[in-house]
Amino acid sequence: MLHLGDELTLFSVVFIVVLLGTRSSVWPTVLTASLYLFMVMFRFPQVPSSRARRVLRPGSRVSSGGVSAVAHRGGGHDAPENTIAAIRAASENGATGVELDLEFTADGVPILMHDDTVDRTTNGSGPLSKLLFSELRKLDAAAKHRFKILMLSCICCPQVAAALKELFQKYPVLYNTSIVCSFEPKVIYRMRQADPNVVTSLTHRPWSLSRFGDGTPRFSSAWKHHWMQVLDVLLDWAHHHLLWNLCGVSAFLVQKNFISPDCVQYWAARGVEVVGWTVNTAVEKQYYQQLLKINYITDSLVEDCEPHY
C-alpha cells in the first residue's frame, strides 16, 4: 500500500496545478490517476524494517540505543580515502561502518574513488574516465595525504547495479551489513530493480543544483542561478514526497546543516532513518549522539578536522 499522507499531498498538488493550467477537470483527473497507477505499479517497497535496522544500527549499539559512526570515504582524514588502509584504520578507530565511493575507468572497471579526476588524491593527472585500469594501478593513492600508504581498492565488473548484485549474491552477509547510497535516484531505483533485497538510501543536500556545499553560487549568470533554485525546490519536494517512496529507501543521508529534530521525526514517521554528513567535530558528534540520536558520517574517528561539504 502507498503511504496515504504523502501521496495525498502529491496527488493534490498535481491535480490543482494541472487544473489551474487547463481549466478543465478532465486532464487533472487523467494525469493524477496515471500518476497513482504509476506509483502502484512501479514503486519498490522498503525492505523489512528489522533488517534495515540491523544494517543501520549494528551490534551492541542497537541494544544500548546508541548511534553508528561511519567513516566517510573510509575516514579520509585518518588515512588515504577509499583505500584498504582507510578501511582498516576506521575499524581500529572504532567506526561502525565505512562509506566508500564508486567510479569507473576508461575500460569500464569500477574502482573506489570519489572524484572525476585523479589529481586531488594521487600522483597522477587527468580524468578518471580516460585512464585505463592498468594505468591507474601504477598511481599512488596516498601521494597527497599526510599518511603515505599505497593502494587503490577496486572491484571489477562493467555495470554498477550488476556488479553490486553479483557482490551481494557472492557474499550474502552484505544484505545485513551494507547499504547502497546515491545522490542519483535512478541509481537507487536500478539497484532495487537488480536486487530488491538490498538496503538502500538516497543522499540529499538542499540547494545542491544552485550552490556549492559552502553556500556559494555555482553560476555567475543570475537567470541560470534562479532557474536552478527553482529546480532545487522541485528536487527537494520530490525527494520528500515521491522519490523516497518510489525507490523504497530505508535511509535518507542529509547534509548536516539541514538536519533538525523535526527532520528526524518526519522521516521516522515514514520508516526511514536519517544519517547526517559530514560531522567532523566533537561538539557536533555529541549533538548527534545525545540529542538527535541518529547515525552520522565523519572524516575522522580520532580528532576534529576541517568542515566537509
SULUR-V445069 format. One record per run of one state. SS is the DSSP state (@ for helix, = for strand, . for the rest). FROM is the first residue (numbers start at 0). TO is the last residue. If there is no record, write none. Layout:
# SULUR-V445069
ss/from/to
SS/FROM/TO
SS/FROM/TO
This chain:
# SULUR-V445069
ss/from/to
./0/2
@/3/21
./22/23
@/24/41
./42/47
@/48/55
./56/58
@/59/63
./64/67
=/68/71
./72/82
@/83/91
./92/95
=/96/98
./99/100
=/101/103
./104/108
=/109/111
./112/115
=/116/116
./117/125
=/126/126
@/127/129
./130/131
@/132/135
./136/152
=/153/153
./154/158
@/159/169
./170/170
@/171/175
./176/178
=/179/181
./182/183
@/184/193
./194/198
=/199/203
./204/209
=/210/210
./211/215
=/216/216
./217/220
@/221/246
./247/249
=/250/254
@/255/257
./258/259
@/260/267
./268/271
=/272/276
./277/280
@/281/291
./292/293
=/294/297
./298/308
